[in-house]
Each structure stands twice: as C-alpha cells, then as structure tokens.
Amino acid sequence: MNPVIKAYINGHQTQMFGLLKELVSIQSGSRNKEGIDRVGRRIAMEMEAMGFFCEFQKETKYGSHLIARSFDPKESDPNKYGPNRSDPNKSGLCGPTTGCDKRQILITGHMDTVFPADTAFNYYKEDENSCFGPGVADMKGGLVVGIFALKALCQADLIHKNRITFIFNSDEEIGSPSSRALIRKEAEKSRLAYVLEAGGLAGEIVTGRKGNMSIRLGVEGEAGHAAFAGRDKASAILELAHKTIAIEGLNNPEKGITANVGTVEGGIGSNTIAQHAKAAIDLRFLSAGEDEILKRKLEKIVSGQTIPGTRAQMTVTSSRPAMPQNPANTDLFNRIKILAAELKIAVKPELRQGVSDANIIALAGIPVIDGLGPIGAKDHSEDEYIQKSSLPERAILFGNILACID
C-alpha cells in the first residue's frame, strides 16, 4: 500500500466530485456525437496536464475515441522514457534494468450513456450518501476513478512505473461498433487490462462476464383478408410464434445459456393476414465457442418452416464474446484482494451477466478485471446512483493496483 496515493485522493475529494459533476452534466448519449466529443476534450485536458500523450481517433458517425498514453507512442523502444519521466532505474520502477515485462497496461472506460440527447434525465445531484445522474455509475464515475488514480500516481512519482494506455471510447452502450478494433489492437499489445465499470453493491469486482448476441429476425408471409383465411394462411405472425417457442427452447440455465425474444411486431390490422413480422432476440452464454453453437442452432430454426408460404431471415446486430472466469483473471483478482484487505476495502469476485468492453479484451487472451469503478446501481434508469464514499475509496484501490501489481 502506498500512503501517498491515499493521502492525495483524500485531499482531493472536492476536485473528484467536481469533475464527476462536470462530466455527468454533459449530455453524451451514444448518438450525441457533439456531447461525447465535449466529454473527450474535457478529459484530454486532465490527461495532458499529467503529461499523457493524447490523440483522438476521429469518427464521423459516433463520438471520437480518446487514447491517452503515459509514453510517447512515436517511441518504439519501451526502454526509452519521454520528457519529465522519472529515472527508470529508480528502485521499484519498471525500467530497462529491472527485467520487467515492457508491454503496456491497458485501461478502458466509455464516455457514452444510454440516455438520448432529448432525455429529461439531464441533471446531476447529490445527497449525504449518494450521487445521481445519467452515467454517474455507467460509467463516468469510473472515468473519474481512473483519472484521479493516475493523478495520485503522479504525486507518488510512480506514473512511469509502467507503460499505460487509457482508452476513452464513445460507443460502448451500442456494442462498440467503431471502437472494438481499437480496443482489440491495444489489448494485443498489453500484458493485462482493467475496465472501470461500476462495482457491485457488495464490493463485487468482475472476473468474468457472459457473452451475448443481439439478433434481428424478420419473417415474410402472404397478405390477405382475414375473412377468407383458411387453415393454410401464410401468416408471418403465426410463423414467428412457432419460431419464438423454438428460440425460447434454447434456454439452458445449467450451462449458463439464456435466450430471450424481447420484442415482437407484425401485421397492420386484426382483419388482415400478416405479411410481415419481426422480433428482437438476446442470447447470453458463458463459454468461448458457445456463440457459434447457438448461432448454428438459431440458423436452423430460422431456415426451417412450420407455416407453408412463409420465409425468414436473421441478422446479428451486435455481439461480444464470453469473458471466462479463467485462472489468469482469478490470480489477478486474488492479488487485488490482498491489496484491498490492506486498505480495509471489501471486495469479492463476480461473474456478471451483462457485457462490457472487457469481453472484447478477453479475446486477446490477457488477464482482465472489470468492475473497478465506484459502487453503484440502477444504471440505465433515472434512479442511477453511486455511493459517494466509494468514489475516493475505489480511486485509492485502483491507484494502489497500478502502483503495486506488475
């Protein structure tokens, strides 16, 4: 445990909550490019003030992604240290004489929220115990934890112990369509990674996540007047009903597989045989490779036909691989747990049902821990909140993780 980190965070809580309020007050729904870019520029100011090298991956459809590095990305030799660097030979630092793994540590956090630009949930507020606002838990609170943990490392003269790359992406809430290649590329250059999504109410830190696939299913039939319909009517709705039952049959709780037909639409009126019908489907799975097995089963259901004269097609609209609770993640968590115990912070491992960018990182085969942000709940709702005390607490923990774990 590094006492300088704890002292710095405790002495800068006003600034932490000030930055949180500022970021939450900027509307940054996933489709609000202007708002997300404002968040990115504000964060870049904080990172550059610490000496980080910042660049934006420009996007036209989505907000631009911010990549902040503690090292000069133009310098290919990891043994070289940029301006204002600590002496790499200093005891405890990872320099050319220490024999450390020179690959970077990757940190990720997203700037977007699920709330659209015209939402009425566009305010920040606090009471004695909690902070409320859009993205306060998911996950602008986590961004503040990461930023201030790094500020504390600067204060402790440990910021260049490791090469750090921090990605602030703009599109996580819609499946990371424009940032996943960036995240995967940086993960492949890293030795381990941390994701700053919110922690659980009992101090949970994420060591594994289910994977998911989101599917759009469309069914075509033959229109006609309901008054003249026979048993052989080619109703798209009727065919979709049969497929819905078959898809729900894919549920297998014992294997951690869930299948849910979440929305159904079709037809134009009660007196008309439905020519069109569609559904949105969510699949979740625990194991690597299970996504392909489920996809094949789903394709068989879609290609089959119960009602003559109908046909169907499916489109995968988004997906993330499973993040298994593997030995590497468990080992990294156990090291974090030892640090947390020294800090008197309660933590426990969690297999989380939802997905995040940690799922993408897991594809690179490196250890990845998620849920290191502040403790909060009710995200994706107008009751979203974090526990105030957890913001500095998690910043202290994360600062010590970066300082003590190689």
KEBA-311890 format. One line per field, with one value per residue (C-alpha): x, y, z; residue in three letters. Coordinates in nm, 2 decimals, decimal comma. Layout:
% residues N
east: c(X|...) .
north: c(Y|...) .
up: c(Z|...) .
type: c(ALA|...) .
END
This chain:
% residues 406
east: c(0,00|0,13|0,04|0,10|-0,18|-0,43|-0,33|-0,36|-0,71|-0,84|-0,71|-0,87|-1,22|-1,37|-1,20|-1,31|-1,67|-1,64|-1,51|-1,78|-2,05|-1,89|-1,88|-2,23|-2,37|-2,25|-2,52|-2,34|-2,59|-2,43|-2,58|-2,49|-2,15|-2,12|-2,18|-1,94|-1,67|-1,71|-1,65|-1,35|-1,20|-1,25|-1,09|-0,80|-0,73|-0,69|-0,47|-0,24|-0,20|-0,04|0,19|0,00|0,02|-0,33|-0,48|-0,83|-0,94|-1,17|-1,52|-1,80|-2,10|-2,00|-1,81|-1,43|-1,23|-0,96|-0,64|-0,41|-0,07|0,19|0,46|0,54|0,37|0,63|0,90|0,91|1,16|0,99|1,32|1,32|1,15|0,99|1,02|0,96|1,00|1,13|1,46|1,37|1,65|1,50|1,42|1,07|1,02|0,99|1,29|1,55|1,75|1,46|1,37|1,00|0,75|0,76|0,42|0,17|-0,12|-0,45|-0,73|-1,07|-1,38|-1,66|-1,79|-2,13|-2,45|-2,78|-2,98|-3,07|-3,00|-3,36|-3,39|-3,54|-3,28|-3,01|-2,91|-2,66|-2,75|-2,61|-2,74|-2,54|-2,47|-2,52|-2,46|-2,73|-2,73|-2,71|-2,39|-2,28|-2,24|-2,23|-1,97|-1,85|-1,78|-1,53|-1,36|-1,31|-1,17|-0,92|-0,82|-0,76|-0,58|-0,34|-0,31|-0,22|0,05|0,20|0,21|0,38|0,63|0,51|0,33|0,61|0,65|0,45|0,36|-0,01|-0,27|-0,61|-0,89|-1,19|-1,44|-1,76|-1,99|-1,98|-2,35|-2,44|-2,19|-1,86|-1,90|-1,63|-1,40|-1,38|-1,10|-0,90|-0,96|-0,86|-0,55|-0,44|-0,52|-0,29|-0,01|-0,08|0,01|-0,31|-0,61|-0,85|-1,20|-1,37|-1,74|-1,92|-1,86|-2,13|-2,32|-2,14|-1,80|-1,80|-1,52|-1,58|-1,37|-1,59|-1,88|-2,13|-2,11|-2,40|-2,56|-2,83|-3,04|-3,30|-3,54|-3,77|-4,05|-4,24|-4,58|-4,86|-5,11|-5,48|-5,82|-5,88|-6,24|-6,13|-5,84|-5,82|-5,60|-5,32|-5,29|-4,93|-4,93|-4,59|-4,71|-4,81|-4,47|-4,30|-4,49|-4,36|-4,01|-4,04|-4,13|-3,83|-3,59|-3,71|-3,64|-3,26|-3,26|-3,03|-2,97|-2,74|-2,50|-2,55|-2,73|-3,03|-3,24|-3,50|-3,74|-3,77|-3,99|-4,23|-4,40|-4,62|-4,93|-5,13|-5,47|-5,69|-5,87|-5,55|-5,33|-4,99|-4,74|-4,46|-4,34|-4,02|-3,86|-3,55|-3,37|-3,10|-2,87|-2,63|-2,36|-2,07|-1,82|-1,59|-1,72|-2,08|-2,18|-2,11|-2,30|-2,60|-2,58|-2,60|-2,90|-3,07|-3,00|-3,16|-3,47|-3,48|-3,43|-3,70|-4,06|-4,37|-4,63|-4,62|-4,57|-4,35|-3,98|-3,74|-3,40|-3,19|-2,92|-2,67|-2,69|-2,42|-2,22|-1,95|-1,76|-1,77|-1,51|-1,45|-1,35|-1,02|-0,71|-0,53|-0,82|-0,86|-0,49|-0,51|-0,82|-0,65|-0,36|-0,61|-0,79|-0,47|-0,42|-0,79|-0,76|-0,46|-0,68|-0,97|-1,18|-1,42|-1,41|-1,54|-1,53|-1,83|-1,95|-2,15|-2,44|-2,41|-2,14|-1,88|-1,56|-1,38|-1,54|-1,35|-1,03|-1,06|-1,03|-0,66|-0,60|-0,47|-0,59|-0,86|-1,05|-1,37|-1,60|-1,32|-1,53|-1,74|-2,01|-2,35|-2,67|-2,99|-2,79|-2,98|-3,27|-3,35|-3,26|-2,90|-2,66|-2,33|-2,23|-2,03|-1,78|-1,69|-1,56|-1,25|-1,23|-1,21|-0,96|-0,73|-0,77|-0,71|-0,41|-0,25|-0,33|-0,14|0,14|0,19|0,08|0,30) .
north: c(0,00|0,34|0,61|0,90|0,77|0,75|1,10|1,25|1,11|1,20|1,55|1,60|1,47|1,81|1,81|1,45|1,53|1,85|1,66|1,40|1,67|1,83|1,51|1,39|1,73|1,70|1,51|1,22|0,97|0,72|0,91|1,25|1,30|1,66|1,58|1,29|1,50|1,76|1,50|1,37|1,72|1,78|1,45|1,52|1,84|1,63|1,37|1,62|1,81|1,48|1,46|1,19|1,19|1,22|1,15|1,13|0,85|1,07|0,93|1,09|0,88|0,83|1,04|1,03|0,80|0,94|0,74|0,87|0,72|0,77|0,72|0,87|0,65|0,75|0,59|0,22|0,13|0,07|0,12|0,49|0,74|1,06|1,42|1,46|1,09|0,95|0,78|0,43|0,28|0,41|0,13|-0,02|0,12|-0,09|0,03|-0,12|-0,28|-0,43|-0,71|-0,62|-0,71|-0,40|-0,44|-0,18|-0,19|-0,12|0,07|0,13|0,33|0,46|0,82|0,75|0,68|0,51|0,83|1,01|1,38|1,48|1,30|1,48|1,30|1,56|1,67|1,59|1,59|1,47|1,39|1,29|0,94|0,93|1,10|1,08|1,15|1,00|0,79|0,86|0,48|0,37|0,49|0,85|0,77|0,50|0,76|0,98|0,69|0,62|0,98|1,05|0,72|0,83|1,18|1,01|0,80|1,12|1,26|0,94|0,96|0,63|0,73|0,58|0,26|0,10|0,20|0,28|0,33|0,46|0,43|0,65|0,52|0,67|0,38|0,10|0,12|0,04|-0,25|-0,06|-0,08|0,17|0,11|-0,26|-0,29|-0,02|-0,20|-0,54|-0,39|-0,23|-0,54|-0,75|-0,51|-0,54|-0,77|-0,71|-0,48|-0,31|-0,19|0,08|-0,02|0,02|-0,22|-0,42|-0,32|-0,59|-0,48|-0,71|-0,69|-0,86|-1,16|-1,30|-1,20|-1,38|-1,31|-1,20|-1,19|-0,95|-1,08|-0,92|-1,17|-1,09|-1,32|-1,27|-1,42|-1,36|-1,08|-1,14|-1,07|-1,24|-1,31|-1,55|-1,71|-2,08|-2,31|-2,27|-1,90|-1,78|-1,56|-1,41|-1,37|-1,73|-1,85|-1,61|-1,75|-2,10|-1,97|-1,78|-2,10|-2,28|-2,00|-1,99|-2,36|-2,28|-2,17|-2,39|-2,24|-2,53|-2,43|-2,06|-2,01|-1,77|-1,70|-1,42|-1,30|-0,94|-0,76|-0,87|-0,67|-0,76|-0,71|-0,40|-0,48|-0,75|-0,82|-0,87|-1,17|-1,05|-1,03|-0,90|-0,98|-0,92|-0,99|-0,88|-1,16|-1,16|-1,46|-1,50|-1,77|-1,85|-2,04|-1,95|-2,11|-2,13|-1,84|-2,03|-2,33|-2,11|-1,93|-2,26|-2,37|-2,04|-2,05|-2,40|-2,26|-1,96|-2,17|-2,41|-2,36|-2,45|-2,25|-2,30|-1,99|-1,81|-1,75|-1,59|-1,43|-1,32|-1,05|-1,04|-0,67|-0,68|-0,94|-0,98|-1,29|-1,45|-1,34|-1,67|-1,67|-1,82|-1,89|-1,57|-1,35|-1,53|-1,49|-1,12|-1,08|-1,26|-1,01|-0,72|-0,88|-0,88|-0,50|-0,43|-0,61|-0,39|-0,09|-0,23|-0,24|-0,53|-0,69|-1,02|-1,18|-1,17|-1,34|-1,06|-1,14|-0,82|-0,74|-0,47|-0,39|-0,64|-0,91|-0,77|-0,75|-1,11|-1,22|-1,12|-1,39|-1,15|-1,12|-0,86|-0,73|-0,52|-0,35|-0,14|0,18|0,32|0,12|0,19|0,06|0,12|0,22|0,26|0,42|0,76|0,63|0,57|0,64|0,57|0,56|0,88|0,71|0,46|0,72|0,81|0,45|0,29|0,56|0,47|0,10|0,14|0,37|0,10|-0,17|0,03|0,10|-0,24|-0,50|-0,57) .
up: c(0,00|-0,09|0,17|-0,08|-0,30|-0,02|0,11|-0,24|-0,31|0,04|-0,01|-0,35|-0,30|-0,37|-0,71|-0,78|-0,72|-0,91|-1,22|-1,18|-1,18|-1,48|-1,68|-1,59|-1,67|-2,03|-2,22|-2,40|-2,52|-2,77|-3,07|-2,94|-3,11|-3,01|-2,64|-2,64|-2,81|-2,54|-2,27|-2,46|-2,49|-2,12|-2,02|-2,26|-2,06|-1,74|-1,91|-2,08|-1,76|-1,62|-1,92|-2,11|-2,48|-2,62|-2,96|-3,09|-3,33|-3,53|-3,60|-3,81|-3,71|-3,35|-3,10|-3,14|-2,92|-2,69|-2,65|-2,37|-2,32|-2,04|-2,30|-2,64|-2,89|-3,15|-2,94|-3,04|-2,77|-2,44|-2,26|-2,37|-2,14|-2,26|-2,11|-1,74|-1,68|-1,35|-1,37|-1,50|-1,29|-0,97|-0,73|-0,78|-1,12|-1,44|-1,64|-1,87|-1,58|-1,38|-1,62|-1,61|-1,89|-2,10|-2,26|-2,16|-1,91|-2,08|-1,91|-2,07|-2,00|-2,21|-2,23|-2,37|-2,18|-2,28|-2,24|-2,57|-2,63|-2,57|-2,23|-1,93|-1,72|-1,77|-1,42|-1,15|-0,78|-0,45|-0,11|0,20|0,08|-0,30|-0,63|-0,90|-1,27|-1,62|-1,64|-1,29|-1,24|-1,61|-1,63|-1,57|-1,21|-1,33|-1,56|-1,26|-1,05|-1,33|-1,38|-1,01|-0,95|-1,22|-1,06|-0,74|-0,92|-1,05|-0,69|-0,57|-0,86|-0,99|-1,31|-1,53|-1,34|-1,62|-1,97|-1,95|-2,23|-2,13|-2,40|-2,35|-2,61|-2,73|-2,83|-2,57|-2,49|-2,86|-2,88|-2,95|-3,33|-3,41|-3,11|-3,08|-3,34|-3,15|-2,81|-2,95|-3,11|-2,79|-2,58|-2,80|-2,71|-2,34|-2,06|-1,86|-1,86|-1,63|-1,70|-1,48|-1,50|-1,17|-0,88|-0,72|-0,40|-0,20|-0,33|-0,63|-0,88|-1,22|-1,30|-1,58|-1,80|-2,02|-2,39|-2,59|-2,94|-3,04|-3,33|-3,56|-3,70|-3,99|-4,13|-4,45|-4,53|-4,77|-4,71|-4,74|-4,59|-4,26|-4,35|-4,62|-4,44|-4,42|-4,22|-4,47|-4,44|-4,47|-4,17|-4,08|-3,72|-3,69|-3,82|-3,59|-3,30|-3,38|-3,41|-3,08|-2,90|-3,06|-2,97|-2,61|-2,61|-2,64|-2,28|-2,07|-1,72|-1,63|-1,90|-1,83|-2,16|-2,19|-2,49|-2,49|-2,76|-2,62|-2,88|-3,14|-3,41|-3,71|-3,92|-4,00|-3,85|-3,70|-4,02|-4,23|-4,26|-4,15|-4,44|-4,22|-3,86|-3,68|-3,34|-3,14|-2,97|-2,70|-2,64|-2,35|-2,30|-2,06|-2,27|-2,56|-2,87|-2,74|-2,95|-3,27|-3,15|-3,06|-3,39|-3,58|-3,37|-3,44|-3,81|-3,82|-3,65|-3,89|-4,20|-4,11|-4,19|-4,00|-4,19|-4,57|-4,78|-4,52|-4,50|-4,25|-4,22|-3,93|-3,88|-3,60|-3,49|-3,22|-3,03|-2,77|-2,68|-2,34|-2,08|-1,89|-1,52|-1,61|-1,38|-1,50|-1,41|-1,07|-1,00|-1,07|-0,86|-0,57|-0,58|-0,58|-0,29|-0,08|-0,16|-0,08|0,26|0,35|0,26|0,46|0,14|0,09|-0,25|-0,39|-0,73|-0,96|-1,28|-1,42|-1,66|-1,87|-2,12|-2,15|-2,34|-2,11|-2,33|-2,63|-2,43|-2,32|-2,68|-2,67|-2,40|-2,14|-1,78|-1,75|-1,44|-1,46|-1,22|-1,06|-1,07|-0,78|-0,63|-0,78|-0,91|-1,11|-1,41|-1,74|-1,53|-1,40|-1,05|-1,14|-0,85|-0,69|-0,32|-0,25|-0,02|-0,29|-0,54|-0,34|-0,20|-0,54|-0,66|-0,37|-0,45|-0,83|-0,77|-0,55|-0,80|-1,06|-0,82|-0,68|-0,93|-1,24) .
type: c(MET|ASN|PRO|VAL|ILE|LYS|ALA|TYR|ILE|ASN|GLY|HIS|GLN|THR|GLN|MET|PHE|GLY|LEU|LEU|LYS|GLU|LEU|VAL|SER|ILE|GLN|SER|GLY|SER|ARG|ASN|LYS|GLU|GLY|ILE|ASP|ARG|VAL|GLY|ARG|ARG|ILE|ALA|MET|GLU|MET|GLU|ALA|MET|GLY|PHE|PHE|CYS|GLU|PHE|GLN|LYS|GLU|THR|LYS|TYR|GLY|SER|HIS|LEU|ILE|ALA|ARG|SER|PHE|ASP|PRO|LYS|GLU|SER|ASP|PRO|ASN|LYS|TYR|GLY|PRO|ASN|ARG|SER|ASP|PRO|ASN|LYS|SER|GLY|LEU|CYS|GLY|PRO|THR|THR|GLY|CYS|ASP|LYS|ARG|GLN|ILE|LEU|ILE|THR|GLY|HIS|MET|ASP|THR|VAL|PHE|PRO|ALA|ASP|THR|ALA|PHE|ASN|TYR|TYR|LYS|GLU|ASP|GLU|ASN|SER|CYS|PHE|GLY|PRO|GLY|VAL|ALA|ASP|MET|LYS|GLY|GLY|LEU|VAL|VAL|GLY|ILE|PHE|ALA|LEU|LYS|ALA|LEU|CYS|GLN|ALA|ASP|LEU|ILE|HIS|LYS|ASN|ARG|ILE|THR|PHE|ILE|PHE|ASN|SER|ASP|GLU|GLU|ILE|GLY|SER|PRO|SER|SER|ARG|ALA|LEU|ILE|ARG|LYS|GLU|ALA|GLU|LYS|SER|ARG|LEU|ALA|TYR|VAL|LEU|GLU|ALA|GLY|GLY|LEU|ALA|GLY|GLU|ILE|VAL|THR|GLY|ARG|LYS|GLY|ASN|MET|SER|ILE|ARG|LEU|GLY|VAL|GLU|GLY|GLU|ALA|GLY|HIS|ALA|ALA|PHE|ALA|GLY|ARG|ASP|LYS|ALA|SER|ALA|ILE|LEU|GLU|LEU|ALA|HIS|LYS|THR|ILE|ALA|ILE|GLU|GLY|LEU|ASN|ASN|PRO|GLU|LYS|GLY|ILE|THR|ALA|ASN|VAL|GLY|THR|VAL|GLU|GLY|GLY|ILE|GLY|SER|ASN|THR|ILE|ALA|GLN|HIS|ALA|LYS|ALA|ALA|ILE|ASP|LEU|ARG|PHE|LEU|SER|ALA|GLY|GLU|ASP|GLU|ILE|LEU|LYS|ARG|LYS|LEU|GLU|LYS|ILE|VAL|SER|GLY|GLN|THR|ILE|PRO|GLY|THR|ARG|ALA|GLN|MET|THR|VAL|THR|SER|SER|ARG|PRO|ALA|MET|PRO|GLN|ASN|PRO|ALA|ASN|THR|ASP|LEU|PHE|ASN|ARG|ILE|LYS|ILE|LEU|ALA|ALA|GLU|LEU|LYS|ILE|ALA|VAL|LYS|PRO|GLU|LEU|ARG|GLN|GLY|VAL|SER|ASP|ALA|ASN|ILE|ILE|ALA|LEU|ALA|GLY|ILE|PRO|VAL|ILE|ASP|GLY|LEU|GLY|PRO|ILE|GLY|ALA|LYS|ASP|HIS|SER|GLU|ASP|GLU|TYR|ILE|GLN|LYS|SER|SER|LEU|PRO|GLU|ARG|ALA|ILE|LEU|PHE|GLY|ASN|ILE|LEU|ALA|CYS|ILE|ASP) .
END
